[in-house]
Amino acid sequence: MEFSELIKIRQSDRKYETRPVDKELVMKCIEAARLAPSACNSQPWKFVVVDDPVLLKEMADAAQGMGMNKFSHEAPVIVAVVLEKMNLSASIGSVIKDKEYSLLDVGIAVEHFCLQAADLGLGTCIMGWFNEKKVRKMLSIGRKRVPLLLTLGYPASETRNKIRKPVEEMCSWNKY
């Protein structure tokens, strides 16, 4: 598939078929994330894949709140993205430049995961609204941060038309 087509079909899917996702396909998504670039090659992420039915229900429960993420109960896979320690170079750079490079890096890796999933006919949704404390406890993560969860499965809805700002509103040349 052409890259331009891939980015057109990738969307946040909130409705999934009940069929399971083969481990091989999940691992292709993980491999895509593994190959993502990161500041000073620190690769500050770990992906915890949850497909156990009992744990999935608990994860979906932790993902809900204020009416958000109810669809997570339909997903056959939920992935917790754990923020790992950066290497020394990236850590020093983050302090000097006052930028959380590790969060930027995680975002890049997650998008690699999601684009690979779309290329395989799978759907994803990136969730930032969830009970992080519950997720850390149920997955034995300890005190590390879990900035994102991902749902993964076969989408049960059609690709939507994307509503985006015109290019002129989000891009300028040579000045703001």
N, C-alpha and C positions, 0 to 999 in steps of 0.2 A: 504494500500500500504506500502511496506517496505520502510524505510527511505532512504536506498541506491538507490532505484528506484526513489523516489521522487526527490532527488537531481540531478539525471541524467536527469529527464524530465523538471525540472525548468529551464527556459531560459528567455532571454529578448525578449518578443513578440512585434513585430512592425507591426502586421497586425491583425485586429479584425473583427469578424462578427458584423453585425448591431444589432443583438438582444440585448435587455437590460439585465442587470444582476439583479437578484432578490435581494432586500434589505437584505433578510435573509442570502444570500451567502456573501454579502459585510460585514455584521455584524459578520459572522464567521471569516473572515479575520481580522477584527478589534479586535475581541476577542483574536485571536492568538497573535496579536501585543501587546495587553494589558497585556498578560501573560509573555512577554519577561522580562528577568532579566535586571537590571540596577544598576549602581554604587550607593551604599547605598540606594537601592530601591527608587531612586528619580523619576523614570518614567517621564523624561523630554520631553514628547511629547504630541501632540494633532493631531489627524487626521481629516482633513476637507474633507468630501466626497462631490464631485460635480457630480450631474447627471442631473441638469437642462440644457436643450438643449442650451439656450442662453448663460448661464454662461460657459458651456462646450466649446463652440466655442471661447469665450474670453480666457479661460484657455489654449486651444490648440494654440491660436494665441500667447499667452505669452510664451509658451513652445518652439516656433520656433525662430530660428535665425541662421545665417551663414549656412543655409541648414540643420540644426539639427532638429530632432523630428517632421518632417512633418506628420508622422504616427499618432501623437496624436489626429488629427482630426477624426480618425476612432474609437477611444476608447469611449465606452458608459459611462465610469466612469473615472474621474481623481481625485486623492487624493493628497491634499497638506499636507505635514508633517511639522508641526510647532514645533519649538524648544522652549520648555517651560523652566521655571526657575528650576534649580536643587535645591534640599533641601540643608540645611546648611552643612551637612557632606560631600556631594559630591562636593559642591562648594569649601570648604576648601581643600579637597583632590586634586581638579583640580589645585588650585593655588600652593599648596605645591609641587605637582609632575609635574607641567607644562604640563598637559594633558587635552584635552577637552573631558572629560568623557561623557558629554551629547551627543556629536556627535557620539561617539562609541555606546552609548546606543540606539540612534535613528537608527543607522545601524542595530543593532541586532533586534530591533522591526520591522523594515521594512522587514528584511529577514524572520522573523516569518510570517508576512503578506503575503509575496510572496510565501512561502512554503505552507501555508494553501490554497492560491488561486490555486496553481498547483495541490494540492490534490483534490480540488473541480472541476478540469477540466477547470479552468480559467487561463488566461495569464496575465502577468504583465510586465512592463518595468519601471525600476528606472531611473529617469531623474534628473540630476544635472545641466543641461544646460537649463536655462529659465530666463525670466525677473522677478526676485524676487519682485522688487518694484511694478510691475503691479499686480502680484498675491496677494501681501499683501493688496493692495488697493481694488481690486475687491472682496476679501473675508473678508474685514474689520478686518484684522489681526493686524493692527497697526505697531509697530516697531519691533515686534518679528521676528526672523529669520525663513525662510522657506528653509531648506537645500535641500529638495528633493520633487519631484512630482512623483506620480506613476500613470501609466495608468493601467486600469483593464478592462478585457472583455473576451469574448470567442475567443481563438486564431483561426485565419483563415489560419494558415500555420502549416506545420508539425514540429515536434521536430527535431532540427538540431543535427548533430554530434558535440560534443564539441571538440574544439581544445584547448588543455591545455598543459602546459609545462610538461615534464616528472617529476615524483616524485623526482628524483635525483637532479633536478635543483631548486626545491622549498623546499626541506627538508634536514636537516642534523642532525646528532646526536652528542651531547656532545661538539661540537664547530661549528663555522660558516662555 
